[in-house]
Amino acid sequence: MNYEHFGNLLQELRIKYHMSREKLAQNICTPKQIYRIERGDSEPSIYLLHQLSIKFNLDLNEYYKMHFTSNTIAGLEGIKSINAAIEKEDIQLIKSTIDKYEKLEDFKKGENLQHIYYGKALYSAILDNDYNTSLDYCFKGVRIEYPEFNMDNISKTMYSNIGIAILNCIAQNYFAMEQYNNGMKVLTELLAVLETFVINSPYPMFQTSQFSQKIYQLVLYNMGVHLFEHDEIIKARSYIEKGIVYSLKEYNIRHLPNLLFMKFKILYHEQNYKEAKEYYNHTISLYKITNNKTKLAEIEDTVKTVYPEIFKEQPA
């Protein structure tokens, strides 16, 4: 099937399902917006693609991404390189990769430009400790797909993977700036987005990706950490336990060691040293399985120094 633009496909589907523009637009947008998309004058937002997918019971998100974006070989290679640098957590590599690709015409708009802004947000925060600049890049990046985005409407729509990553970055910037309430607001709203549109989506055409699973674990972990640091122990425990249960259910251990170690810290804080030691041992076992020797040594040294009670003989 060859279409000049996404609107051609949308019109064909609408006619096939015997829908007027008014009926297709009902409860999701205006008929005029459908008309503009069908003419190729406008592109659908992520939220609108989601809603249209539900109407047709067809995953138009992936179809749109595969067939109607203007990704070139250079664009695909660039995104792959940027993501690889981020995955390695090599901030200098992130910066050099962004410097390489941001000059290309392929990275002047859309998802490609979002990756540029995300990379710049990361190295502005980590290399320069310039959290205001990092936030500025984050807001520019997320507004590419959601122009109306602000702190009061975060959970009103769904986001692409890069949009979700940027939201998490916004939260971490606020925490770094000691704006705890803003950081928790963003994480809470992001959690609502993930649970509403991704993790608990009632629509079978939307399957939870590996990325979504990992970011969901990470958000639960981050919420637990910051709540714990502000002595909201009960809330912290609920999010950490939720993350552990989800990780085990989905057989996804990407952030499970961190979640287990956080549960250890909560139990230790509650002076439940016996159970705390069990979670410490679970954490150590996972780091050994994943062969993360650096993190393993770091945790073993920290626990011996900061949490000595678990090494003492506990009463039966």
Secondary structure, DSSP 4 states (H G I P E B T S, - for coil): ---SSHHHHHHHHHHHTT--HHHHHTTTS-HHHHHHHHHTSS---HHHHHHHHHHHTS-HHHHHHHHTS---HHHHHHHHHHHHHHHHT-HHHHHHHHHHHTTSGGGSSHHHHHHHHHHHHHHHHHTT--HHHHHHHHHHHHHHH-TT--TTSGGGS---HHHHHHHHHHHHHHHHTT-HHHHHHHHHHHHHHHIIIIIT-S-TT-PPPHHHHHHHHHHHHHHHHHHHHTT-HHHHHHHHHHHHHHHHHTT--SSHHHHHHHHHHHHHHTT-HHHHHHHHHHHHHHHHHTT-HHHHHHHHHHHHHH-GGGGSPPP-
